[in-house]
Amino acid sequence: MHEAFKVSVAVDKFHSKIESILAYGDKLLVGASTGSLAVYEVSDPLGEESLDVRLAETYKNFAKKPIVQLDIIKEIGVLVSLADSYVNIFDLHTFALQRQLTKTRGANIFAIDTKIEISQDEGSKGIPMIFTRLAVGVRRKLIVFTWRDMEFTDTKVGFERIMMGRVLIMIELPILPDKIQTMAWVSSQKLCLGLTNEYALIDTISGTITELFAPTSAPSSGPYGLGYMGMSIGTKVSKPLVTKLPNNEILLAKDNMSIFVDLDGTPTRRVGIDWSGMPEEIGYSYPYLIAILPKHVEVRNIATQTLVQTVELPQARLINAGKYLYIANNNTVWRFIPYNFEKQIDQLIEKVEYDEAISLTEQIEPILLDDKEAKLKQIRNLYAHHLFRQHKFDEAITTFQELETDPAEVIALYPPSISGESDTEIDQETADKLGEKIHGNGIQSLKLPVADTDVDSHSLNSVHDDEKFSEAETVVKETEKNEKGKLLGEAVSALIRFLTDRRSKISKILHSQQMQRTNESTPPAPPSSNNLINVEMHNIIRAAELVDTALLKSYMITNDGLVGSLLRVPNHCNVGESEGLLLERKKYKELVDLYHGKGLHRKSLELLKMLGQAKEGPMKGTFYSIIYLQKLGIDHFDLILEFASWVLEANPAEGMEIFIDDHPEVKNLPRDRVLKYLEQLSPDLCITFLEHIINELGDQTSNFHNKLIMAYLNKSRSLSRQIVSKNSADSDLLKTLQETDKKLLSFLDDSVHYRAEKILGHLPLDDCFPARAKLLDRLGQHDQALHIYVHKLRDEKMAEEYCIKKYNDSQDAVKGVFLSLLRVYLHPSNGEAVMIEPALRLLSRHGTHVNASEALAMLPPKIKVSQLYGFVEKYMRESNRNRNMNMIVKNLLKADQLQAQEQLMFYRSRRVKIDEDRMCPQCTRRIGHSVFAVFPNGVVVHYHCKDKYSALHDTAI
């Protein structure tokens, strides 16, 4: 509760019983039971001054009987009174009687409503006009008078003119079921009536009556504290009360309960107001509800229904609600002067009634409160801190999110394990704004109530009792620890929700800033703006670091499985704090992710090396180091080479994945530098790397092809020396040697990018004959290559296969390759024996591929003709076959030529006659002198019609 109104006596010891009061402007009218009217002038106090009330005039003969009710119609300057059973109209300034509404005889209540409305009449449609309606309850009748400025309107009931050119229209509505006890205008054409035993809505245009709560025989209390949906208003002891509220709400009363309904009578709130007694009168004074109860006056917040203020006023029974709030009993009138709203809000804050302060601030119009939005945000922030201290973490964090609270302020509420010792301290100025020093009232002080553990040690009479006390104290401490841990878990879970939300929004801001900086179309900002942007960006990055670091710590408390997902994506975690925490918890994978995200690759690789070389542990071995090195890329090439050494020493096969994997970063490494590095380690590693870049990646660099050939040759010679030195046939070495030689020869055949002349110079003269032959072949030295096959390798079959592979009768360079082999057989260059039998076999098998005269010239004279029978027969048959084939081809070509000549003569002999009557079959027009086209079937069309005709008749020219 707080002081919403200052209560002052306005009129004391009035000479007669007060029957009615009315306040407007600086006037206070008091109607007496004797019929006199007292007019007071009221000066509102300034500051702490007292209320100044002066009796201005007394009209003793204002009425003959008690003045039951007073009201004004300010727009037309009249005072309306209910006295002597009539409704009378007086001049508002002179209080002279203007008219007595004779139709209102027996009236007991009236209600006034004034609005500016758009006229719907034909003559003035669309013009704003002032409409004033006066509803008068006359026993069970309801009469409505309407004033409409500057226009005369006739009705079916009738009309009466009054002064000043205004029109008074009177309408009598149907007879009501009960006497009207109270009523209020709820819209321009609807009245809410409080009858003896029920409430009803009546449409003053159509006369339709809608009962809100039909009477029943067994009334009972509903969920709103008021019988409805077929239930009675209550007993006759309960006085019906109708109060029109803002936002199209109506407050209806029954006994000590009130319910909020809309203009159709539907309840608008789940809970009604439970007054401490049965209200005599209820009024609304922005933004409060005021109810006169038997023992006191209650002031309540209309939004929260909370009791705001209680004022002891003896026998109060009348109320003048609205801007000027007065309450009166039989002979005293009190003025309720509202305190400044800022002062009221400060009172609520001091009393830690933040929800009430928020409600009040939200209801106040911005013009009545300096910087309403800032004030509301401040109160809600204080309320969030209060909720946090009350262990209502979800509500507190939700409020912080809605307020866009600085993450540093929220994180500071938590213990050092999350907030840190120094980074999140809030300065004294901020603490003063919050009304307290926040950092000292966080989770560290969160404790659930536990049983009273105060024990008088002097009352313990034995050691056994001491032991019991010690055990009880231990149990209490353990329970307290568990409860505190549970509270911390709940608080941290709520914090995670806040930090996740903040992290998302900060990321969007940083992304937006980055996009603005990289946008080339944006004109450059002036230097002062750049400085401001840099400062703002620094603050954003600092906030991002604070949020991510606190989120990491929170995950470590609640669910450390989420730490990895945070560190594997771009983050702003503080390396120093996070590093220590992860090392303490042995979260090595997550620590590696942290280092990687921050670009601290050396620290990552040193950690992976230490863990990989350990004898035990989940990260022992080379796997994690290999994966990390593969992703570094060319920018960190030196670092890759530095830390690849221990991996290749520990596991060469797997370690080579650093340089031969399919990752884009691996493919883009400088291959010459990688090869140079591997040459220092192992020839086998070089071969693996070269095979990968040539066979898998298709590298055509001549130097790499040369080096792979030399690596094969060196390995082959090394294996040969090992076999010779052991003087035994080691099966593994032999198998490796054979595989190496096979790879070498295959590569020499397949590759076209190596330089054969360079490699040939490195070959020994007495070894590597197959490779030498391949290289001589590549250089086009077929005689030397065949000499190696015949005399060094002594492989007749390989020599013939070589010739078959190379022979091409259309190329002079290889057309005589079989003659070259024959020459190697019959005329060896280095004094080798003549090989007549292989030469004869060559001629018998491939004699058609050699020039016969040259071949016979090479043969020794001692060769018999019978030995050449196979060669000569095959050669002659081949010659005859070729001659016959040439004759056939010649005759076929000649016949084809004759057919072409005959067809040409036929087409040249064709004629088309175009006369004046020749029509185009496509467009049915004359051909005339137009360009035409003739189809093979003799049809003649215009040239531009040929495509259409061809498509329709499936023919072509």
PyMOL commands that set and color helices and strands:
alter all, ss='L'
color gray80, all
select helices_A, chain A and resi 74-76+102-104+341-350+354-363+366-368+372-389+393-403+407-411+416-419+428-434+438-441+443-445+457-459+463-518+527-558+560-567+575-584+588-598+601-612+623-630+634-650+652-655+657-660+664-667+671-679+683-696+702-726+731-750+756-760+769-778+782-792+796-806+812-815+817-826+836-849+852-858+866-909+943-953
alter helices_A, ss='H'
color red, helices_A
select strands_A, chain A and resi 5-11+18-24+27-32+37-43+52-59+67-73+78-83+86-91+97-101+107-118+128-138+141-148+159-161+167-172+182-185+190-194+199-203+209-211+242-245+249-254+257-261+273-274+281-285+288-292+297-301+307-311+318-320+325-328+333-338+932-934+940-942
alter strands_A, ss='S'
color yellow, strands_A
deselect
rebuild
show_as cartoon
